[in-house]
Amino acid sequence: MTERGDFEEFGAGEDMTGWRELALANAPITIIDGDRGKNYPSQTDILPQGYCLFLSTKNVRATGFDFSECQFITKDKDDSLRKGKIQRNDIVLTTRGTVGNVALYNSKIQYDNIRINSGMLILRPNIAEIDPIFNFYLMRVLRPEFDTVVSGSAQPQLPIKDLISLQIVLPPLHEQKAIAAVLSSLDDKIDLLHRQNATLEAMAEALFRQWFVVEAREEWEDNTLSCLIEKNFGGDWGKEFVSHDLTQVCCIRGTDIADIQKGIPSRAPLRFIKKSRLLNSAVATGDLIVEVSGGTENQSTGRAMFIHSFTADLFPFQIYFSNFCRLIRPVKKECTLFLFHVFRHLYNSDELFSYENGTSGIKNLNYNALLYEEKTKIPPYKLIKNFDIQCMSYWDKVYKNKTQIRTLEKLRDTLLPKLMSGDVRVQC
């Protein structure tokens, strides 16, 4: 990463030689729409595997590409489409529904054939005039401007004619590369920490499977999971506006759990709940929060998170949880990680589907059957405690990494607009 001494702060009117202010329409960037013709893929053309990755909005997040859920089309279908095939160094921009997410298709992406869907645009840089990585950060810093030209309420859209009217500031190519190097070095460190965390979590899951699945003993006690639980209770969606008897909280939903586990809590909405309810059901270290409503035909309920001592630092207000979730409090904190990994194991293996009810639409988890009725092999407390000791060392490192990720993200997000505007310059 560029050291502190490699930055200079410039005031208004100071030397900005070679910096150009221009409309995006006049920038060295070609804007390419996706194919919307008669050959556009229908649902029957979409495959779980295939020749060409066909992007959905799930693949283009606020932080870049996400390939955890992918869909594909055949080579024949790909060949039948006229537009929308991305090339290395292209930017993908979402323009319908979730507007303004951008991702860079660089050499790190493992897929060789990718097409955008009809709710996206390709921004292809002329690399003789604009650095591809700089172009990515330029689009990131423009996101607030996208919101000013979005049309539509039920389905927000970013029309090309309005997009190209936006103004940008373009420094000389050598300064673009220097700016890109600073910002990408921060993102590289953030990515490394995320990958370390994925490895640590995988080690914890492997330890759980080895001790409690592979090496499960017949002589272990037959009992329900409730023998490890002190109590469980439901949440409260709360209200949007404050009154004298309400307290503001960060209300965790099932959809927030995956992000929070990665250290990204910002999507958890701010709500207001009764002070008396918060007093009687406050979230504490060692508690589990489990999604019990919201499953679909293809995805079960049961996403779970546990409250680590670092968790509260991720939120600007006290943590609470919605009425689509339940809080489970173990009889001892040493049981937290065991119960958490039970839920994670059942969720990842799709076993939670068998505990769901509901015939269509939203599925609900029958947590009473899972926790209080279904008997299973309960390991000895000593083994659960030993698992907690070893496993917690992994999770402590995960949360320390999350703290460092937040620090680096804050630095990057502070530098981004300053570097792009020239308020802070990089010594080249």
C-alpha positions in Angstrom: 0.0 0.0 0.0 1.2 3.5 -0.7 2.6 5.1 2.4 1.3 8.2 4.1 4.1 10.4 2.7 3.1 9.5 -0.9 0.0 11.6 -0.7 -0.4 15.4 -1.1 -3.4 17.5 -0.3 -4.4 20.1 -2.8 -6.6 23.1 -2.2 -9.0 24.7 -4.7 -7.2 26.4 -7.6 -3.9 24.5 -7.2 -2.2 22.8 -10.1 -4.4 20.3 -11.8 -2.5 20.1 -15.1 -3.9 17.5 -17.4 -7.0 16.9 -15.4 -10.2 17.1 -17.6 -13.8 17.6 -16.6 -16.2 16.1 -19.1 -19.5 14.4 -19.6 -19.4 10.6 -19.5 -20.7 10.8 -23.1 -17.3 12.3 -24.1 -15.2 10.0 -22.0 -13.0 7.3 -23.6 -15.5 4.7 -22.5 -17.8 2.7 -24.9 -21.2 1.9 -23.4 -22.7 -1.3 -24.6 -26.2 -2.5 -23.9 -27.2 -6.2 -23.6 -29.1 -8.1 -26.2 -32.9 -7.7 -26.0 -33.9 -9.4 -29.2 -35.9 -12.5 -30.0 -33.0 -14.8 -29.0 -32.8 -13.4 -25.4 -32.6 -16.4 -23.1 -35.8 -17.6 -21.6 -36.0 -19.5 -18.3 -35.8 -22.8 -20.2 -32.5 -21.7 -21.7 -31.0 -21.2 -18.2 -28.8 -24.1 -16.9 -26.9 -24.8 -13.7 -23.8 -25.5 -15.8 -22.8 -24.6 -19.4 -20.6 -22.8 -21.8 -21.4 -19.1 -21.0 -22.1 -17.5 -17.6 -25.3 -15.5 -17.9 -25.2 -12.8 -15.3 -28.0 -12.1 -12.8 -28.2 -9.3 -10.3 -27.0 -11.7 -7.7 -23.6 -11.8 -9.5 -23.0 -8.1 -9.4 -22.9 -6.8 -5.8 -21.9 -3.4 -4.3 -18.4 -4.9 -3.7 -17.9 -6.5 -7.2 -18.6 -9.9 -8.6 -20.2 -12.7 -6.6 -20.3 -16.1 -8.1 -21.8 -18.0 -5.2 -24.9 -18.6 -7.4 -24.4 -19.0 -11.1 -26.6 -19.7 -14.2 -25.4 -20.6 -17.7 -26.4 -20.8 -21.3 -25.2 -23.1 -24.1 -22.7 -22.1 -26.8 -25.4 -22.2 -29.4 -27.5 -19.8 -27.4 -24.4 -17.6 -26.8 -23.6 -17.5 -30.5 -27.2 -16.5 -31.3 -26.9 -13.2 -29.2 -25.6 -10.1 -30.9 -24.7 -7.9 -27.9 -23.7 -8.1 -24.3 -20.6 -10.3 -24.3 -18.0 -8.9 -21.9 -14.3 -8.7 -22.5 -11.4 -8.5 -20.0 -11.1 -5.0 -18.5 -14.8 -4.3 -19.0 -17.0 -2.9 -16.2 -20.5 -4.3 -15.6 -23.0 -1.8 -14.3 -26.4 -2.8 -13.0 -29.1 -0.4 -14.3 -32.4 -1.9 -13.3 -33.8 -2.9 -9.9 -30.6 -2.6 -7.9 -29.0 0.3 -9.6 -25.3 1.2 -9.5 -23.5 -2.0 -8.6 -20.3 -2.3 -10.5 -17.8 -5.2 -11.1 -14.5 -5.4 -13.0 -13.9 -8.3 -15.4 -10.2 -8.7 -15.0 -7.8 -11.6 -15.3 -8.7 -12.8 -11.8 -12.2 -13.9 -12.9 -12.2 -17.6 -13.7 -14.9 -17.6 -16.4 -13.9 -17.0 -20.0 -17.4 -16.5 -21.4 -19.8 -14.1 -19.7 -22.8 -12.2 -20.9 -24.8 -9.5 -19.2 -28.6 -9.6 -18.8 -31.0 -6.9 -19.9 -30.7 -5.0 -16.7 -27.0 -4.3 -17.1 -24.5 -2.3 -19.2 -21.0 -2.9 -20.3 -18.5 0.1 -19.9 -15.5 -0.7 -22.1 -12.5 1.6 -21.6 -10.1 2.8 -24.3 -7.0 1.6 -22.4 -4.8 4.1 -24.3 -6.7 6.9 -22.4 -8.2 5.3 -19.3 -6.9 2.7 -17.0 -9.4 -0.2 -16.5 -8.9 -0.3 -12.7 -9.2 3.5 -12.4 -12.4 3.1 -14.5 -13.8 0.7 -11.9 -13.2 3.1 -9.1 -14.5 6.0 -11.1 -17.9 4.1 -11.5 -17.8 3.4 -7.7 -17.4 7.0 -6.8 -20.2 7.9 -9.3 -22.8 5.8 -7.5 -24.4 8.7 -5.6 -24.8 10.5 -8.9 -26.5 7.5 -10.4 -29.3 8.0 -7.9 -29.9 11.5 -9.1 -30.9 10.3 -12.6 -32.7 7.1 -11.8 -36.3 6.9 -13.1 -39.2 4.6 -12.0 -40.4 3.9 -8.5 -41.6 0.2 -8.5 -38.6 -0.8 -10.7 -35.8 1.8 -10.6 -33.9 2.2 -13.9 -30.8 4.1 -15.1 -31.4 5.0 -18.7 -28.2 5.4 -20.9 -29.3 8.9 -22.0 -29.2 10.1 -18.4 -26.1 8.1 -17.5 -24.0 9.7 -20.2 -25.0 13.2 -19.0 -23.1 12.7 -15.7 -19.9 14.7 -15.3 -16.6 13.1 -14.4 -13.0 14.3 -13.7 -10.3 12.4 -15.7 -6.6 12.8 -14.7 -3.7 12.0 -17.0 -3.1 8.3 -17.5 -0.1 8.1 -15.3 -2.0 9.6 -12.4 -5.0 7.2 -13.1 -2.6 4.3 -12.7 -1.2 5.7 -9.4 -4.7 6.3 -8.0 -5.7 2.8 -9.1 -2.7 1.3 -7.4 -3.4 2.9 -4.1 -7.1 1.8 -4.0 -6.5 -1.6 -5.4 -3.8 -2.3 -2.8 -6.4 -1.7 -0.1 -8.9 -3.9 -1.9 -6.3 -6.6 -2.3 -5.7 -6.6 1.4 -9.4 -6.7 2.1 -9.8 -9.6 -0.3 -6.9 -11.5 1.4 -8.5 -11.1 4.8 -11.9 -12.3 3.4 -10.1 -15.4 2.0 -8.4 -16.0 5.3 -11.8 -15.9 7.0 -13.3 -18.4 4.5 -10.4 -20.8 5.2 -10.8 -20.4 9.0 -14.6 -21.0 8.8 -14.0 -24.1 6.6 -11.5 -25.4 9.3 -14.2 -24.9 12.0 -16.8 -26.7 9.9 -14.4 -29.5 9.1 -13.6 -29.9 12.8 -17.3 -30.1 13.6 -18.0 -32.8 10.9 -15.0 -34.8 12.1 -15.8 -34.8 15.8 -19.6 -34.9 15.7 -20.6 -36.5 12.4 -17.8 -38.9 11.3 -16.8 -39.9 14.9 -20.3 -39.8 16.5 -20.6 -42.6 19.1 -23.6 -44.9 19.7 -23.1 -44.6 23.4 -23.8 -40.8 23.3 -27.0 -39.8 25.0 -30.2 -39.8 23.0 -31.8 -36.5 23.7 -33.2 -33.4 22.0 -31.1 -30.3 21.3 -33.3 -28.5 23.9 -31.1 -30.0 26.7 -28.5 -27.5 25.6 -30.9 -24.5 25.4 -31.9 -22.2 28.2 -34.7 -20.5 26.3 -35.7 -19.2 22.8 -37.9 -16.3 21.9 -39.1 -14.4 18.8 -38.1 -11.0 17.6 -39.9 -7.8 16.8 -39.9 -5.9 13.4 -40.6 -2.7 15.3 -41.6 0.7 13.9 -40.0 3.1 11.4 -40.6 6.2 13.5 -39.6 7.1 17.0 -42.0 7.9 19.9 -41.4 8.5 23.6 -41.5 4.8 24.6 -39.4 3.4 21.7 -35.7 2.7 21.4 -33.7 2.7 18.1 -32.0 -0.7 17.2 -30.4 -2.4 14.3 -32.9 -5.1 13.4 -31.3 -8.2 11.9 -33.3 -10.1 9.3 -32.5 -13.5 7.8 -31.3 -11.8 4.7 -28.7 -9.9 6.7 -27.1 -12.9 8.4 -24.7 -13.8 5.5 -23.4 -10.3 5.3 -23.0 -9.9 9.0 -21.0 -13.1 9.1 -18.7 -11.5 6.6 -18.5 -8.3 8.7 -20.9 -6.2 6.5 -23.8 -5.1 8.8 -24.9 -1.9 6.9 -28.0 -3.5 5.4 -29.6 -4.3 8.7 -32.3 -1.7 8.9 -32.8 0.8 11.7 -36.0 0.3 13.6 -37.7 1.4 16.8 -39.0 -1.1 19.4 -40.6 -0.8 22.9 -38.1 -0.3 25.6 -39.8 -2.9 27.8 -39.4 -5.5 25.1 -35.7 -4.7 24.5 -35.1 -5.0 28.3 -36.7 -8.4 28.5 -35.1 -9.9 25.3 -31.8 -8.1 24.9 -29.2 -9.9 22.7 -26.1 -11.0 24.6 -22.7 -12.5 23.7 -23.1 -16.3 23.1 -26.7 -16.0 21.8 -27.7 -17.5 18.4 -30.0 -15.7 16.0 -31.7 -18.1 13.6 -33.9 -17.4 10.6 -37.2 -19.3 11.0 -39.3 -17.8 8.2 -38.5 -16.8 4.6 -37.4 -20.1 3.0 -38.4 -20.8 -0.7 -38.6 -23.8 -2.9 -34.9 -23.6 -3.6 -33.5 -22.3 -0.3 -34.3 -23.4 3.1 -34.7 -21.3 6.2 -32.3 -21.8 9.1 -29.5 -19.3 8.4 -27.8 -18.7 11.7 -25.3 -16.4 13.3 -23.9 -16.2 16.8 -23.2 -13.1 18.8 -19.4 -12.8 19.3 -17.9 -10.3 21.6 -16.8 -8.3 18.6 -20.3 -8.4 17.0 -21.7 -5.3 18.7 -18.8 -3.2 17.2 -20.3 -3.7 13.8 -23.4 -1.8 14.6 -24.2 1.9 15.4 -27.1 0.9 17.7 -28.0 -2.0 19.9 -28.6 -5.3 18.1 -32.1 -6.8 17.8 -33.8 -9.1 15.4 -36.9 -9.3 13.3 -40.0 -11.4 13.9 -38.8 -13.7 11.1 -36.0 -14.8 13.4 -35.6 -16.4 16.8 -33.0 -16.0 19.5 -31.6 -19.2 21.0 -29.8 -18.9 24.3 -27.6 -21.9 25.3 -27.6 -23.2 28.8 -23.8 -22.4 28.8 -21.8 -20.2 26.5 -19.5 -23.2 25.8 -22.5 -24.7 23.9 -22.8 -21.7 21.5 -20.4 -22.9 18.8 -21.7 -26.4 18.9 -25.3 -25.3 18.3 -24.3 -22.8 15.7 -22.4 -25.5 13.7 -25.4 -27.8 14.1 -27.5 -25.3 12.3 -24.9 -24.5 9.7 -24.3 -28.2 9.0 -28.1 -28.8 8.6 -28.4 -25.8 6.4 -25.5 -26.6 4.1 -26.6 -30.2 3.8 -30.2 -29.2 3.0 -31.4 -31.2 5.9 -33.4 -28.3 7.2 -35.9 -28.7 4.3 -37.3 -31.7 6.2 -38.2 -29.4 9.1 -40.1 -26.8 7.0 -43.8 -26.3 6.7 -45.9 -24.3 4.3 -47.2 -25.5 0.9 -46.2 -22.5 -1.3 -44.5 -19.2 -1.1 -42.7 -18.5 2.1 -41.5 -21.6 4.0 -41.3 -21.6 7.8 -38.9 -23.6 10.0 -40.5 -25.9 12.5 -38.0 -25.1 15.2 -40.0 -26.7 17.9 -39.7 -30.1 16.1 -36.0 -29.5 15.5 -35.1 -28.4 19.0 -37.7 -30.0 21.3 -39.1 -33.1 19.6 -36.4 -34.7 17.3 -34.0 -36.8 19.3 -30.3 -37.0 18.3 -27.0 -38.1 19.7 -25.8 -35.4 22.2 -22.1 -35.5 22.7 -20.6 -35.3 26.3 -20.3 -31.8 27.7 -16.5 -32.2 27.9 -16.3 -32.8 24.2 -18.5 -29.8 23.4 -16.4 -27.7 25.7 -13.2 -28.8 24.0 -14.7 -28.1 20.6 -15.6 -24.6 21.8 -12.0 -23.9 23.0 -10.5 -25.0 19.7 -13.2 -23.6 17.4 -13.3 -20.3 19.1 -9.7 -19.7 18.3 -10.7 -19.8 14.6 -13.6 -17.5 15.2 -11.6 -15.0 17.3 -9.2 -14.7 14.3 -12.1 -14.3 12.0 -13.5 -11.4 13.9 -10.2 -9.7 14.4 -9.8 -9.9 10.6 -13.3 -8.4 10.3 -12.2 -5.5 12.4 -9.2 -4.9 10.2 -11.4 -5.2 7.1 -13.7 -2.5 8.4 -10.7 -0.2 9.1 -9.3 -0.8 5.6 -12.7 -0.3 4.0 -13.2 3.0 5.9 -9.7 4.2 4.7 -10.5 3.2 1.1 -14.0 4.8 1.2 -12.5 8.0 2.6 -9.7 8.2 0.0 -11.9 7.2 -3.0 -13.7 10.6 -3.5 -10.7 12.6 -2.5 -8.4 10.9 -5.0 -10.9 10.9 -7.8 -11.6 14.7 -7.4 -7.9 15.6 -7.0 -8.3 16.9 -3.5 -5.7 14.3 -2.5 -2.9 13.6 -5.0 -0.6 10.6 -5.3 3.1 11.4 -5.9 4.0 9.7 -9.2 
